[in-house]
Amino acid sequence: LPKMKLLRSLDRAHGLTAFSFSTDGKRMVGLARNDSDTFCLWNLENGKMLTQQSGHGESVTGLHWLADNRTILSSGQDGTTRFWDVKRQKQLSRVETGSLWNVQLSADRKLLIGVTRLGKVYARQMVDGKVKESFEGSAAGLGPDSISDLRFTPDARGVTFATPQTIRRWTPDKPSKALCGLPIGVAKISVRLPDQQTALVGNTGWPSRSGTFSNGELILWDLKKVDAIAKSPLEGWQPQHLKLSPDGEIFLLLVELPHSSSNTLEVGERVSFSRIFRTESQRRVKDAIFSQDSMLLFLVLQAQHHRSLTPDPTDVIEVWHIAAREKVTTVRGHRGCIQTMALSPDGRSLAVGGADGTITIHDISPIKWSPKKLRQWSKAELTQRWKLLANPQASLAYEAMGDLLHSPRQTLELSRRNCKPAPRLTDAEIAKIVARLNSSAFRKRQTAFETLIELGAQAEPVLRRTLKQKPTLELRRRIKLLLSKLNRFWLTPRQLQISRAIRVLKMLNTKEARKLRQEIAKGDPKAFQTREAKRGR
């Protein structure tokens, strides 16, 4: 099995509980546990500590690298937020903000945000040299963990965040506005999807008179229409943690049984909103992160108790390949528990901090999944697996994807036949297809309808233009139905096939597979397969 290569161990890394890389990946800052007023800075090129900084007098609650890679922002329970010069290794300035968690500063340095001890969002804006503060959200005494998914709006002029009841947006010129109300439950977790119009919500269920909760569920929520698109019951498990892969296609949900130390990890596909696989381990999952290419999953598993059948006093890291649904390798090295891990910005290095007082930096580029045994599928078997790529159940589709990965040559031939570059249709050609929606023959109408759905964004401008030309009532009805389907979350079976087939090509990552993706990407820019082929290149 491939193993991560140990690059270096950082000196004087005792007791660190959290750390993060600079955006250029050359330095790392870490937060000390034993000396809670101190954070440390390392040069990752030689593993040497550059400096130790203190000054808050009380626990440091957050660290944030600014985009210039020359300044670090720290916040503490002493009620201040401080700016530190990395090169000169000294404090630049301090501002009185109160105790903040998850502190962040906008790129233009005009908006400082964080979360207060009581669970309110704090925003501090600089307007014409004047300081203006604002507190948003409901302080229910739930603590800073009650605010999730805190981020700047795309224009960096405001913030959006999730509370236990709503997802809200705040800008300086407008009061806090609820984008939607979430289903009432307890200790929910949520993450917005890349389209910014949908969110995944983990709900613990409804409290009963006996003090227990009904079954938890995962909800796909439409933020625009304020309604649930789909729900998936968790079969008695309660959601605890939710993450989205860097490409936005895969989600992981950490769930546990009420009043139990058992937990497990569910890995699911966003576009089908269904489970790919569930990890099965006697160890408790402590943390999980995706690789930058969204193909690998790194899990921290808790040490096994001495009473177990196979006791192991140390935490371990397991690396899983998502599409193959296989464990690639197991990483050991730290004595005792692993406290935190993080990926470098380029996705090539993994930093792991342990209670044994060491931080190790690993090169993860050697970890490449390859089939243990190549297969040769019959024509019928290959056709069956291609059909399974269109299955709405991700577990079946990903099983077929894993089979295709075991036969690279046949997979390339299959993809070349079925995933061709989208033709560049003119508006006049699309208009002829739209006109067939008004045909008196049912088969012609149905064929035109299905063709326009597959064209998707290619056909949308022509459809909207036709609506403005006062078409017949029947044609207007069919066009509006088409547009509503084009804007829906779900993909057609054909689009699912193409999306998953292109994902398999990306996983193969051979010269021939990359060349085929480049050919598909040369099609009509608005076409679905063109956008999928360009994604993550």
Secondary structure as the mmCIF struct_conf table of DSSP 4:
data_model
#
loop_
_struct_conf.conf_type_id
_struct_conf.id
_struct_conf.beg_label_comp_id
_struct_conf.beg_label_asym_id
_struct_conf.beg_label_seq_id
_struct_conf.end_label_comp_id
_struct_conf.end_label_asym_id
_struct_conf.end_label_seq_id
STRN STRN1 LYS A 5 LEU A 10
TURN_TY1_P TURN_TY1_P1 ASP A 11 ARG A 12
TURN_TY1_P TURN_TY1_P2 HIS A 14 GLY A 15
STRN STRN2 LEU A 16 PHE A 21
TURN_TY1_P TURN_TY1_P3 THR A 23 ASP A 24
BEND BEND1 GLY A 25 LYS A 26
STRN STRN3 ARG A 27 ALA A 32
BEND BEND2 ARG A 33 ASP A 35
TURN_TY1_P TURN_TY1_P4 SER A 36 ASP A 37
STRN STRN4 THR A 38 ASN A 43
TURN_TY1_P TURN_TY1_P5 LEU A 44 GLY A 47
STRN STRN5 LYS A 48 SER A 54
BEND BEND3 HIS A 56 GLU A 58
STRN STRN6 VAL A 60 TRP A 65
TURN_TY1_P TURN_TY1_P6 ALA A 67 ASP A 68
BEND BEND4 ASN A 69 ARG A 70
STRN STRN7 THR A 71 GLY A 76
TURN_TY1_P TURN_TY1_P7 GLN A 77 ASP A 78
BEND BEND5 GLY A 79 GLY A 79
STRN STRN8 THR A 80 ASP A 85
TURN_TY1_P TURN_TY1_P8 VAL A 86 GLN A 89
STRN STRN9 LYS A 90 GLU A 96
BEND BEND6 SER A 99 SER A 99
STRN STRN10 TRP A 101 LEU A 105
TURN_TY1_P TURN_TY1_P9 ALA A 107 ASP A 108
BEND BEND7 ARG A 109 ARG A 109
STRN STRN11 LEU A 111 VAL A 115
TURN_TY1_P TURN_TY1_P10 ARG A 117 LEU A 118
BEND BEND8 GLY A 119 GLY A 119
STRN STRN12 VAL A 121 VAL A 127
TURN_TY1_P TURN_TY1_P11 ASP A 128 GLY A 129
STRN STRN13 LYS A 130 GLU A 136
BEND BEND9 GLY A 137 GLY A 137
BEND BEND10 GLY A 141 GLY A 141
HELX_RH_3T_P HELX_RH_3T_P1 PRO A 144 SER A 146
STRN STRN14 SER A 148 PHE A 152
TURN_TY1_P TURN_TY1_P12 PRO A 154 ASP A 155
BEND BEND11 ALA A 156 GLY A 158
STRN STRN15 VAL A 159 ALA A 162
BEND BEND12 PRO A 164 GLN A 165
STRN STRN16 THR A 166 THR A 171
TURN_TY1_P TURN_TY1_P13 PRO A 172 ASP A 173
STRN STRN17 LYS A 174 GLY A 181
HELX_LH_PP_P HELX_LH_PP_P1 LEU A 182 ILE A 184
BEND BEND13 VAL A 186 ALA A 187
STRN STRN18 ILE A 189 ARG A 192
TURN_TY1_P TURN_TY1_P14 PRO A 194 ASP A 195
BEND BEND14 GLN A 196 GLN A 197
STRN STRN19 THR A 198 ASN A 203
STRN STRN20 PRO A 207 PRO A 207
TURN_TY1_P TURN_TY1_P15 ARG A 209 SER A 210
BEND BEND15 GLY A 211 GLY A 211
STRN STRN21 PHE A 213 PHE A 213
STRN STRN22 GLU A 217 ASP A 222
TURN_TY1_P TURN_TY1_P16 LEU A 223 VAL A 226
STRN STRN23 ASP A 227 PRO A 233
TURN_TY1_P TURN_TY1_P17 GLU A 235 GLY A 236
STRN STRN24 GLN A 238 LEU A 244
TURN_TY1_P TURN_TY1_P18 PRO A 246 ASP A 247
BEND BEND16 GLY A 248 GLU A 249
STRN STRN25 ILE A 250 GLU A 256
TURN_TY1_P TURN_TY1_P19 PRO A 258 HIS A 259
BEND BEND17 SER A 260 SER A 261
STRN STRN26 ASN A 263 GLU A 269
TURN_TY1_P TURN_TY1_P20 ARG A 270 PHE A 273
STRN STRN27 SER A 274 ARG A 278
BEND BEND18 GLN A 282 ARG A 283
HELX_LH_PP_P HELX_LH_PP_P2 ARG A 284 ARG A 284
STRN STRN28 VAL A 285 PHE A 290
TURN_TY1_P TURN_TY1_P21 GLN A 292 ASP A 293
BEND BEND19 SER A 294 MET A 295
STRN STRN29 LEU A 296 LEU A 301
HELX_LH_PP_P HELX_LH_PP_P3 GLN A 302 ALA A 303
STRN STRN30 GLN A 304 GLN A 304
HELX_LH_PP_P HELX_LH_PP_P4 HIS A 305 HIS A 305
TURN_TY1_P TURN_TY1_P22 HIS A 306 ARG A 307
BEND BEND20 SER A 308 THR A 310
STRN STRN31 ASP A 312 ASP A 312
BEND BEND21 THR A 314 THR A 314
STRN STRN32 VAL A 316 HIS A 321
TURN_TY1_P TURN_TY1_P23 ILE A 322 ARG A 325
STRN STRN33 GLU A 326 VAL A 331
BEND BEND22 ARG A 335 GLY A 336
STRN STRN34 ILE A 338 LEU A 343
TURN_TY1_P TURN_TY1_P24 PRO A 345 ASP A 346
BEND BEND23 GLY A 347 ARG A 348
STRN STRN35 SER A 349 GLY A 354
TURN_TY1_P TURN_TY1_P25 ALA A 355 ASP A 356
BEND BEND24 GLY A 357 GLY A 357
STRN STRN36 ILE A 359 ASP A 363
TURN_TY1_P TURN_TY1_P26 SER A 365 PRO A 366
BEND BEND25 LYS A 372 LYS A 373
HELX_RH_AL_P HELX_RH_AL_P1 LYS A 379 LEU A 388
TURN_TY1_P TURN_TY1_P27 LEU A 389 ALA A 390
BEND BEND26 PRO A 392 PRO A 392
HELX_RH_AL_P HELX_RH_AL_P2 ALA A 394 LEU A 405
TURN_TY1_P TURN_TY1_P28 HIS A 406 HIS A 406
HELX_RH_AL_P HELX_RH_AL_P3 PRO A 408 ASN A 418
HELX_LH_PP_P HELX_LH_PP_P5 LYS A 420 PRO A 423
HELX_RH_AL_P HELX_RH_AL_P4 ASP A 427 ALA A 435
HELX_RH_3T_P HELX_RH_3T_P2 ARG A 436 ASN A 438
BEND BEND27 SER A 440 ALA A 441
HELX_RH_AL_P HELX_RH_AL_P5 PHE A 442 LEU A 455
HELX_RH_3T_P HELX_RH_3T_P3 GLY A 456 GLN A 458
TURN_TY1_P TURN_TY1_P29 ALA A 459 ALA A 459
HELX_RH_AL_P HELX_RH_AL_P6 GLU A 460 LEU A 467
TURN_TY1_P TURN_TY1_P30 LYS A 468 GLN A 469
HELX_RH_AL_P HELX_RH_AL_P7 LEU A 473 LEU A 486
TURN_TY1_P TURN_TY1_P31 ASN A 487 ASN A 487
BEND BEND28 ARG A 488 PHE A 489
HELX_LH_PP_P HELX_LH_PP_P6 TRP A 490 THR A 492
HELX_RH_AL_P HELX_RH_AL_P8 PRO A 493 LEU A 508
HELX_RH_AL_P HELX_RH_AL_P9 LYS A 511 ILE A 520
TURN_TY1_P TURN_TY1_P32 ALA A 521 LYS A 522
BEND BEND29 GLY A 523 GLY A 523
TURN_TY1_P TURN_TY1_P33 PRO A 525 LYS A 526
BEND BEND30 ALA A 527 ALA A 527
HELX_RH_AL_P HELX_RH_AL_P10 PHE A 528 LYS A 534
TURN_TY1_P TURN_TY1_P34 ARG A 535 GLY A 536
#
